[in-house]
Amino acid sequence: MENTISLQHNILYSRSYQKIKSTEHYFPDHALGVMLSGDSHYFTNEGTFVMKAGAICLMRRNQLFKKLKNLGPNGEPIALISLFLDQNFLHQYAAENNIPKQTAYQGKPMVDLTGNVFLKGFFDSLLPYIDHPEKLTAKIAELKTREAIELLLQTGDTFKNFLFDFQEPHKIDLEAYMNHHYQYNIPLSSFAKLAGRSLSTFKRDFTRLFETTPEKWLQQKRLEQAHYLISKQKLRPSEVYLEVGFENLSHFSFAFKKLFGLTPTELTAQKNNTSHY
């Protein structure tokens, strides 16, 4: 089980002694993190990013990804510290430091900063607070957040663009976006934001385009993909349900049988029996 400690509202420490396969994550804010032990694999539609022990990564806001966390080679726990940079704080910082409006950021959504000795020193300075979180006051957390921003800006000119591009996602091709991201089990409000729409506009555009509600379309699409993975790719139901965006196996099995007339397990058995002939 993963244990997450909020050292302050935007600084988190998490630790687990078990392998973790999560469904998906959506961060509305930038995140700067260090992997203390174990490793994390981040799967996005643009590729896979791996953080091993000692790795430091800056992740851009409004990213969708799935995650697999593994223990260290000698059973070390999965442990990391994450610092989130929210838009309100960055707006305030930009105003205080006369940082001009930035053009749209076009670089990588995940930036590998492993080996940056100053950022390593920054995270090292947070380690004592893991055992004494009460010592990390709101004032100290604010100073630490400002320190992190300063260190990023010293690292290269591109980080000013990364941090202070305040443009929201623009209205995009809804059909292409949903067909590319349907397997992420996030709230409709998050889908709407990432597609550059209000929730009401998203629902209206969706219904006009797909001639059904988002909820019905998402379930149908996920179940059809699950059927393909089980029947054609020979994957087990327990490997599939998280992959296609269901939260638990029992709900997945119930919905699968309602659509296809047999449970995922029954489909697996049927395919196995057929393959013997």
Sine and cosine of phi, psi and omega as CSV:
sin_phi,cos_phi,sin_psi,cos_psi,sin_omega,cos_omega
0.00,0.00,0.65,-0.76,-0.03,-1.00
-1.00,0.08,0.73,-0.68,0.02,-1.00
-0.93,-0.36,0.88,-0.47,-0.02,-1.00
-0.92,-0.39,0.79,-0.62,0.02,-1.00
-0.92,-0.40,0.82,-0.57,0.07,-1.00
-1.00,0.06,0.97,-0.25,0.03,-1.00
-0.94,0.34,-0.59,0.81,0.21,-0.98
-0.45,-0.89,0.11,-0.99,-0.16,-0.99
-0.86,0.51,-0.48,0.88,-0.03,-1.00
-0.93,-0.38,0.11,0.99,0.01,-1.00
-0.82,-0.57,0.89,-0.45,-0.08,-1.00
-0.86,-0.51,0.58,-0.81,0.14,-0.99
-0.86,-0.52,0.79,-0.62,0.03,-1.00
-0.79,-0.61,0.55,-0.84,-0.03,-1.00
-0.53,-0.85,0.64,-0.77,0.04,-1.00
-0.55,-0.84,0.57,-0.82,0.07,-1.00
-0.96,-0.27,0.25,0.97,0.04,-1.00
-0.76,-0.65,0.56,-0.83,0.11,-0.99
-0.86,0.51,0.68,-0.73,-0.06,-1.00
-0.83,-0.56,0.82,-0.58,0.16,-0.99
-0.90,-0.44,0.94,-0.33,-0.06,-1.00
-0.99,-0.12,0.37,-0.93,0.02,-1.00
-0.94,0.33,-0.93,0.37,-0.01,-1.00
-0.37,-0.93,0.26,-0.97,0.06,-1.00
-0.71,-0.70,0.55,-0.83,0.12,-0.99
-0.69,-0.73,0.90,-0.44,0.03,-1.00
-0.96,-0.27,0.87,-0.48,0.07,-1.00
-0.97,0.23,-0.19,0.98,-0.02,-1.00
-0.85,-0.53,0.38,-0.93,0.11,-0.99
-0.88,0.47,0.53,-0.85,0.02,-1.00
-0.73,-0.69,0.76,-0.65,0.08,-1.00
-0.92,-0.39,0.83,-0.56,-0.09,-1.00
-0.65,-0.76,0.37,-0.93,0.09,-1.00
-0.79,-0.61,0.68,-0.74,0.06,-1.00
-1.00,-0.02,0.92,-0.38,-0.04,-1.00
-0.99,0.17,-0.64,0.76,0.06,-1.00
-0.35,-0.94,0.28,-0.96,-0.13,-0.99
0.97,0.26,-0.25,-0.97,0.08,-1.00
-0.51,-0.86,0.39,-0.92,0.01,-1.00
-0.78,-0.63,0.70,-0.71,0.08,-1.00
-0.93,-0.36,0.84,-0.55,0.00,-1.00
-0.96,-0.28,0.86,-0.50,-0.05,-1.00
-0.96,-0.28,0.87,-0.50,0.04,-1.00
-0.82,-0.58,0.14,-0.99,0.05,-1.00
-0.94,0.33,-0.22,0.98,0.03,-1.00
-1.00,-0.10,-0.11,0.99,-0.01,-1.00
0.65,-0.76,-0.16,-0.99,-0.05,-1.00
-0.91,-0.41,0.69,-0.72,0.05,-1.00
-0.87,-0.50,0.78,-0.63,-0.06,-1.00
-0.92,-0.40,0.77,-0.64,0.10,-0.99
-0.92,-0.39,0.90,-0.43,0.09,-1.00
-0.99,-0.15,0.12,-0.99,-0.02,-1.00
-0.81,0.59,0.78,-0.63,-0.01,-1.00
1.00,-0.08,-0.19,0.98,-0.04,-1.00
-0.96,0.29,0.59,-0.81,0.07,-1.00
-0.85,-0.53,0.73,-0.68,-0.08,-1.00
-0.66,-0.75,0.62,-0.78,0.14,-0.99
-0.94,-0.34,0.85,-0.52,-0.05,-1.00
-0.94,-0.35,0.75,-0.66,-0.03,-1.00
-0.97,0.26,0.51,-0.86,0.03,-1.00
-0.90,0.43,0.28,-0.96,0.05,-1.00
0.87,0.50,0.62,0.78,0.06,-1.00
-0.96,-0.28,0.64,-0.77,0.12,-0.99
-0.97,-0.24,0.74,-0.67,0.03,-1.00
-0.37,-0.93,0.40,-0.92,0.15,-0.99
-0.95,-0.30,0.36,-0.93,-0.16,-0.99
-0.66,-0.76,0.64,-0.77,0.12,-0.99
-0.81,-0.59,0.83,-0.55,0.00,-1.00
-0.93,-0.38,0.72,-0.70,-0.01,-1.00
-0.86,-0.52,0.53,-0.85,0.11,-0.99
-0.92,0.40,0.29,-0.96,0.05,-1.00
-0.93,0.36,0.21,-0.98,-0.06,-1.00
-0.87,0.50,-0.42,0.91,0.02,-1.00
-0.94,-0.35,0.42,0.91,0.03,-1.00
0.99,0.13,0.22,0.97,0.03,-1.00
-0.88,0.47,0.56,-0.83,-0.02,-1.00
-0.92,0.40,0.33,-0.94,0.14,-0.99
-0.99,0.13,0.92,-0.39,-0.07,-1.00
-0.67,-0.74,0.71,-0.70,0.05,-1.00
-0.46,-0.89,0.39,-0.92,0.10,-0.99
-0.90,-0.43,0.73,-0.68,0.01,-1.00
-0.81,-0.58,0.68,-0.74,0.07,-1.00
-0.86,-0.51,0.83,-0.56,-0.05,-1.00
-0.98,-0.20,0.70,-0.72,-0.02,-1.00
-0.93,-0.36,0.99,-0.16,-0.09,-1.00
-0.99,0.13,0.33,-0.94,-0.11,-0.99
-0.90,0.43,-0.60,0.80,0.00,-1.00
-0.90,0.45,-0.68,0.74,0.00,-1.00
-0.91,0.41,-0.66,0.75,-0.01,-1.00
-0.92,0.38,-0.60,0.80,0.09,-1.00
-0.86,0.51,-0.71,0.71,0.01,-1.00
-0.89,0.46,-0.69,0.72,0.00,-1.00
-0.89,0.47,-0.69,0.72,-0.01,-1.00
-0.88,0.47,-0.66,0.75,0.00,-1.00
-0.92,0.40,-0.67,0.74,-0.02,-1.00
-0.92,0.39,-0.48,0.88,-0.09,-1.00
-0.94,-0.35,0.25,0.97,0.06,-1.00
0.80,0.60,0.68,0.73,0.04,-1.00
-1.00,0.08,0.87,-0.49,-0.08,-1.00
-0.94,0.35,0.26,-0.97,0.05,-1.00
-0.86,0.51,0.72,-0.70,-0.08,-1.00
-0.98,-0.19,0.46,-0.89,0.10,-0.99
-0.96,0.28,0.20,-0.98,-0.02,-1.00
-0.88,0.47,0.75,-0.66,0.02,-1.00
-0.95,0.31,0.76,-0.65,-0.05,-1.00
-0.89,-0.46,0.10,0.99,-0.09,-1.00
-1.00,0.08,-0.25,-0.97,-0.03,-1.00
-0.93,0.37,0.60,-0.80,0.03,-1.00
-0.97,0.25,-0.37,0.93,0.05,-1.00
-0.82,-0.57,0.85,-0.52,-0.07,-1.00
-0.93,-0.37,0.84,-0.54,0.00,-1.00
-0.99,0.15,0.88,-0.47,-0.02,-1.00
-0.90,-0.44,0.30,0.95,0.04,-1.00
-0.85,0.52,0.69,-0.72,-0.01,-1.00
0.99,-0.13,-0.19,0.98,0.06,-1.00
-0.97,0.25,0.96,-0.28,-0.14,-0.99
-0.91,0.40,-0.47,0.88,-0.02,-1.00
-0.96,0.28,-0.63,0.78,0.06,-1.00
-0.94,0.34,-0.57,0.82,0.09,-1.00
-0.88,0.47,-0.70,0.71,0.03,-1.00
-0.88,0.47,-0.60,0.80,0.03,-1.00
-0.88,0.48,-0.76,0.65,-0.01,-1.00
-0.93,0.37,-0.56,0.83,0.07,-1.00
-0.85,0.52,-0.57,0.82,-0.03,-1.00
-0.95,0.32,-0.26,0.97,0.03,-1.00
-1.00,0.00,-0.27,0.96,-0.09,-1.00
-0.84,0.54,-0.67,0.74,-0.01,-1.00
-0.87,0.50,-0.42,0.91,-0.05,-1.00
-0.97,0.25,-0.24,0.97,0.04,-1.00
-0.88,0.47,-0.68,0.73,0.02,-1.00
-1.00,0.06,-0.26,0.96,-0.02,-1.00
-0.71,-0.71,0.89,0.45,-0.07,-1.00
-0.87,0.49,-0.43,0.90,-0.02,-1.00
-0.92,0.40,-0.33,0.94,0.00,-1.00
-0.98,0.20,-0.31,0.95,0.00,-1.00
-1.00,0.04,1.00,0.07,-0.04,-1.00
-0.96,0.29,0.22,-0.98,0.02,-1.00
-0.86,0.50,-0.60,0.80,0.00,-1.00
-0.92,0.40,-0.71,0.71,0.02,-1.00
-0.91,0.42,-0.66,0.75,0.02,-1.00
-0.87,0.50,-0.64,0.77,0.04,-1.00
-0.90,0.43,-0.68,0.73,0.04,-1.00
-0.89,0.45,-0.64,0.76,0.02,-1.00
-0.91,0.42,-0.63,0.78,0.02,-1.00
-0.91,0.42,-0.67,0.75,0.06,-1.00
-0.90,0.43,-0.62,0.78,0.04,-1.00
-0.88,0.48,-0.68,0.73,0.00,-1.00
-0.88,0.47,-0.67,0.74,0.02,-1.00
-0.90,0.44,-0.71,0.71,0.02,-1.00
-0.86,0.51,-0.68,0.73,-0.01,-1.00
-0.91,0.41,-0.62,0.79,0.04,-1.00
-0.91,0.41,-0.67,0.75,-0.01,-1.00
-0.91,0.40,-0.53,0.85,0.06,-1.00
-0.95,0.31,-0.38,0.93,-0.09,-1.00
-0.95,0.31,-0.54,0.84,0.01,-1.00
0.06,-1.00,0.41,-0.91,-0.06,-1.00
-0.89,0.45,-0.48,0.88,-0.07,-1.00
-0.90,0.43,-0.36,0.93,-0.07,-1.00
-0.96,0.26,-0.38,0.92,0.11,-0.99
-0.90,0.43,-0.69,0.73,0.05,-1.00
-0.91,0.42,-0.67,0.75,0.00,-1.00
-0.86,0.51,-0.76,0.65,-0.14,-0.99
-0.98,0.19,-0.58,0.82,-0.19,-0.98
-0.92,-0.39,0.36,0.93,0.23,-0.97
-0.99,0.10,0.97,-0.23,-0.09,-1.00
-0.99,-0.11,0.19,0.98,-0.01,-1.00
-0.94,0.35,0.67,-0.74,0.05,-1.00
-1.00,0.06,0.36,-0.93,0.02,-1.00
-0.81,0.59,0.73,-0.69,0.00,-1.00
-0.99,0.10,0.26,-0.96,-0.02,-1.00
-0.91,0.41,0.85,-0.52,-0.12,-0.99
-0.87,-0.49,0.08,-1.00,0.02,-1.00
-0.90,0.43,0.95,-0.31,-0.12,-0.99
-0.93,0.37,-0.65,0.76,-0.03,-1.00
-0.89,0.46,-0.73,0.68,0.00,-1.00
-0.90,0.43,-0.66,0.75,-0.04,-1.00
-0.91,0.42,-0.72,0.69,-0.05,-1.00
-0.93,0.36,-0.62,0.78,0.05,-1.00
-0.92,0.40,-0.36,0.93,-0.02,-1.00
-1.00,-0.05,-0.36,0.93,-0.14,-0.99
-0.78,-0.62,0.18,0.98,-0.09,-1.00
-0.86,0.50,-0.42,0.91,-0.09,-1.00
-0.97,0.22,-0.09,1.00,0.04,-1.00
-1.00,0.05,0.86,-0.52,-0.06,-1.00
-1.00,0.00,0.98,0.22,0.01,-1.00
-0.88,-0.48,0.31,-0.95,0.01,-1.00
-0.87,0.49,0.45,-0.89,0.04,-1.00
-0.86,0.50,-0.52,0.85,0.01,-1.00
-0.89,0.46,-0.56,0.83,0.03,-1.00
-0.96,0.29,-0.66,0.75,0.10,-0.99
-0.84,0.55,-0.69,0.72,-0.03,-1.00
-0.87,0.49,-0.72,0.69,-0.02,-1.00
-0.89,0.46,-0.71,0.70,-0.03,-1.00
-0.92,0.39,-0.41,0.91,0.04,-1.00
-1.00,-0.02,0.07,1.00,0.07,-1.00
0.97,0.26,0.56,0.83,-0.06,-1.00
-0.69,-0.73,0.40,-0.92,0.22,-0.98
-0.95,0.32,0.28,-0.96,-0.03,-1.00
-0.89,0.46,-0.67,0.75,-0.01,-1.00
-0.91,0.41,-0.65,0.76,0.02,-1.00
-0.92,0.38,-0.63,0.78,0.04,-1.00
-0.86,0.51,-0.75,0.66,-0.01,-1.00
-0.90,0.44,-0.64,0.77,-0.01,-1.00
-0.92,0.39,-0.73,0.68,0.02,-1.00
-0.89,0.45,-0.63,0.77,-0.03,-1.00
-0.90,0.44,-0.75,0.66,-0.03,-1.00
-0.89,0.45,-0.62,0.79,0.03,-1.00
-0.91,0.41,-0.62,0.78,-0.07,-1.00
-0.98,0.22,-0.73,0.69,-0.13,-0.99
-0.98,-0.20,-0.14,0.99,0.02,-1.00
0.87,0.50,0.55,0.83,0.10,-0.99
-0.31,-0.95,0.10,-1.00,0.00,-1.00
-0.99,0.16,0.38,-0.92,0.05,-1.00
-0.84,0.54,-0.64,0.77,-0.05,-1.00
-0.89,0.46,-0.73,0.69,-0.01,-1.00
-0.92,0.39,-0.66,0.75,-0.02,-1.00
-0.91,0.42,-0.70,0.72,-0.02,-1.00
-0.88,0.47,-0.69,0.72,0.00,-1.00
-0.91,0.42,-0.70,0.71,0.01,-1.00
-0.87,0.49,-0.72,0.70,-0.03,-1.00
-0.89,0.45,-0.68,0.73,-0.02,-1.00
-0.92,0.39,-0.64,0.77,0.00,-1.00
-0.93,0.36,-0.62,0.78,0.04,-1.00
-0.90,0.44,-0.65,0.76,0.04,-1.00
-0.91,0.40,-0.63,0.78,0.03,-1.00
-0.89,0.46,-0.67,0.74,0.02,-1.00
-0.87,0.50,-0.68,0.74,0.02,-1.00
-0.90,0.44,-0.71,0.70,-0.05,-1.00
-0.91,0.43,-0.58,0.82,-0.01,-1.00
-0.98,0.20,-0.71,0.70,-0.11,-0.99
-0.99,0.17,-0.58,0.81,-0.08,-1.00
-0.98,-0.21,-0.62,0.79,-0.04,-1.00
-1.00,-0.07,-0.09,1.00,0.06,-1.00
0.89,0.46,0.51,0.86,0.05,-1.00
-0.99,0.12,0.46,-0.89,0.03,-1.00
-0.98,0.19,0.51,-0.86,0.03,-1.00
-0.80,0.60,-0.61,0.79,-0.01,-1.00
-0.92,0.40,-0.35,0.94,0.05,-1.00
-1.00,0.04,-0.29,0.96,-0.20,-0.98
-0.99,-0.14,-0.63,0.78,-0.23,-0.97
-0.88,0.47,-0.65,0.76,0.07,-1.00
-0.94,0.35,-0.61,0.79,-0.05,-1.00
-0.86,0.51,-0.60,0.80,-0.06,-1.00
-0.99,-0.12,0.05,1.00,0.15,-0.99
0.97,-0.25,0.29,0.96,0.09,-1.00
-1.00,-0.08,0.52,-0.86,-0.07,-1.00
-1.00,0.09,-0.52,0.85,0.01,-1.00
-0.57,-0.82,0.39,-0.92,-0.13,-0.99
-0.93,0.37,-0.60,0.80,-0.06,-1.00
-0.92,0.39,-0.68,0.73,0.04,-1.00
-0.91,0.43,-0.65,0.76,0.05,-1.00
-0.86,0.50,-0.74,0.68,-0.03,-1.00
-0.89,0.45,-0.66,0.75,0.00,-1.00
-0.89,0.45,-0.75,0.66,-0.03,-1.00
-0.92,0.40,-0.59,0.80,0.00,-1.00
-0.89,0.45,-0.72,0.70,-0.02,-1.00
-0.92,0.39,-0.59,0.81,0.00,-1.00
-0.89,0.45,-0.57,0.82,-0.02,-1.00
-1.00,0.09,-0.68,0.74,-0.15,-0.99
-0.96,-0.27,-0.15,0.99,0.05,-1.00
1.00,0.06,-0.01,1.00,0.07,-1.00
-0.47,-0.88,0.42,-0.91,-0.04,-1.00
-0.97,0.24,0.30,-0.95,0.08,-1.00
-0.83,0.56,-0.63,0.78,0.02,-1.00
-0.91,0.42,-0.65,0.76,0.04,-1.00
-0.91,0.41,-0.60,0.80,0.05,-1.00
-0.91,0.42,-0.66,0.75,0.03,-1.00
-0.87,0.49,-0.72,0.69,0.01,-1.00
-0.90,0.44,-0.64,0.77,0.00,-1.00
-0.89,0.46,-0.71,0.71,-0.01,-1.00
-0.92,0.39,-0.60,0.80,0.02,-1.00
-0.91,0.41,-0.65,0.76,0.02,-1.00
-0.92,0.40,-0.62,0.78,-0.01,-1.00
-0.91,0.40,-0.59,0.80,-0.05,-1.00
-0.93,0.37,-0.26,0.97,-0.02,-1.00
-0.99,0.15,-0.20,0.98,-0.04,-1.00
-0.99,-0.14,0.00,0.00,0.00,0.00
